[in-house]
Amino acid sequence: MKAANELGIRHIDFPMNARTELTQQQSLALIALLQSAPKPVLIHSKEGADRTGLAAALYLAALARANEPVSEAQLSVRYSHIGIPLVGPYEMDQSFEAMESLLGFFGS
């Protein structure tokens, strides 16, 4: 945070756990935060794959109006996300799935 302040960059924390599914209310709060944040936005978490992937997927779907495959691809092996039930942080995938109807998607 000190480095961000020194560079004049606004640092915003949004608490998430890669092993805990976000509620729709939390996802909507994250979307609102992304909408109001100064642009450009840098999204990063500890490893930059799971929570970052969900935030990027929600940003693309809700704010950039990207289609479902493009948005959901943020939660993929391509970006080092491996969401496998009982093995990997599948809760991020479930969080996105829970938002699909609100985002205008109807599952794949």
C-alpha positions as CSV (number, residue, x, y, z in Angstrom):
1,M,0.0,0.0,0.0
2,K,2.9,2.3,0.7
3,A,4.2,1.9,-2.8
4,A,0.8,2.7,-4.2
5,N,0.5,5.9,-2.2
6,E,4.0,7.0,-3.2
7,L,3.0,6.5,-6.9
8,G,-0.4,8.2,-6.5
9,I,-2.3,5.0,-7.2
10,R,-5.5,4.2,-5.3
11,H,-5.2,0.8,-3.6
12,I,-8.5,-0.9,-2.9
13,D,-8.9,-4.2,-1.0
14,F,-11.8,-6.5,-1.5
15,P,-11.7,-9.5,0.9
16,M,-12.1,-12.8,-0.8
17,N,-11.0,-16.4,-0.2
18,A,-10.4,-18.7,-3.2
19,R,-12.0,-21.6,-1.2
20,T,-15.2,-19.7,-0.3
21,E,-18.0,-19.0,-2.8
22,L,-19.1,-15.4,-3.1
23,T,-22.7,-14.7,-2.4
24,Q,-24.6,-12.8,-5.2
25,Q,-24.6,-9.8,-2.9
26,Q,-20.8,-10.0,-2.6
27,S,-20.4,-10.4,-6.3
28,L,-22.6,-7.4,-6.9
29,A,-20.5,-5.4,-4.4
30,L,-17.3,-6.4,-6.3
31,I,-18.9,-5.4,-9.6
32,A,-19.9,-2.0,-8.1
33,L,-16.4,-1.5,-6.8
34,L,-14.9,-2.4,-10.2
35,Q,-17.3,0.1,-11.8
36,S,-16.4,2.9,-9.5
37,A,-12.7,2.3,-9.3
38,P,-10.4,4.7,-11.1
39,K,-9.3,3.3,-14.5
40,P,-7.2,1.5,-15.5
41,V,-7.8,-1.2,-12.9
42,L,-5.1,-3.7,-11.9
43,I,-6.6,-6.8,-10.3
44,H,-4.3,-9.0,-8.3
45,S,-4.5,-11.7,-5.6
46,K,-1.8,-13.8,-4.0
47,E,-1.3,-16.0,-7.1
48,G,-3.2,-14.0,-9.6
49,A,-5.4,-16.9,-10.9
50,D,-8.4,-17.7,-8.8
51,R,-9.8,-14.6,-7.1
52,T,-8.2,-12.4,-9.8
53,G,-9.9,-14.7,-12.5
54,L,-13.3,-14.3,-10.9
55,A,-12.9,-10.5,-10.6
56,A,-11.8,-10.3,-14.2
57,A,-14.7,-12.5,-15.3
58,L,-17.2,-10.4,-13.5
59,Y,-15.7,-7.2,-14.9
60,L,-15.8,-8.5,-18.4
61,A,-19.4,-9.8,-18.1
62,A,-21.0,-7.0,-16.2
63,L,-19.1,-3.9,-17.2
64,A,-17.3,-4.6,-20.5
65,R,-20.4,-6.6,-21.7
66,A,-18.3,-9.5,-23.0
67,N,-20.0,-12.7,-23.9
68,E,-20.1,-15.7,-21.6
69,P,-17.3,-17.7,-23.2
70,V,-14.9,-14.7,-23.1
71,S,-15.8,-13.8,-19.6
72,E,-15.7,-17.3,-18.2
73,A,-12.4,-18.0,-19.9
74,Q,-10.8,-15.8,-17.2
75,L,-11.3,-18.8,-14.9
76,S,-9.3,-21.2,-17.0
77,V,-6.0,-23.1,-17.1
78,R,-4.8,-20.5,-19.6
79,Y,-4.6,-18.1,-16.6
80,S,-3.4,-20.8,-14.1
81,H,-6.8,-21.4,-12.6
82,I,-7.7,-25.0,-12.0
83,G,-11.2,-25.2,-10.6
84,I,-11.8,-28.9,-9.8
85,P,-14.4,-29.8,-7.1
86,L,-12.6,-31.0,-3.9
87,V,-9.2,-30.4,-5.4
88,G,-8.9,-26.8,-6.7
89,P,-10.6,-23.5,-5.9
90,Y,-13.8,-24.5,-7.6
91,E,-15.7,-22.0,-5.5
92,M,-14.6,-19.2,-7.9
93,D,-16.3,-21.1,-10.8
94,Q,-19.4,-21.6,-8.6
95,S,-19.4,-17.9,-7.8
96,F,-19.5,-17.0,-11.5
97,E,-22.1,-19.7,-12.3
98,A,-24.3,-18.2,-9.5
99,M,-24.2,-14.8,-11.2
100,E,-24.8,-16.0,-14.8
101,S,-28.6,-15.3,-14.9
102,L,-28.0,-11.8,-13.4
103,L,-25.4,-11.2,-16.0
104,G,-27.7,-12.2,-18.8
105,F,-26.2,-15.7,-19.4
106,F,-28.0,-18.9,-19.0
107,G,-25.3,-21.4,-18.4
108,S,-23.3,-23.6,-20.7
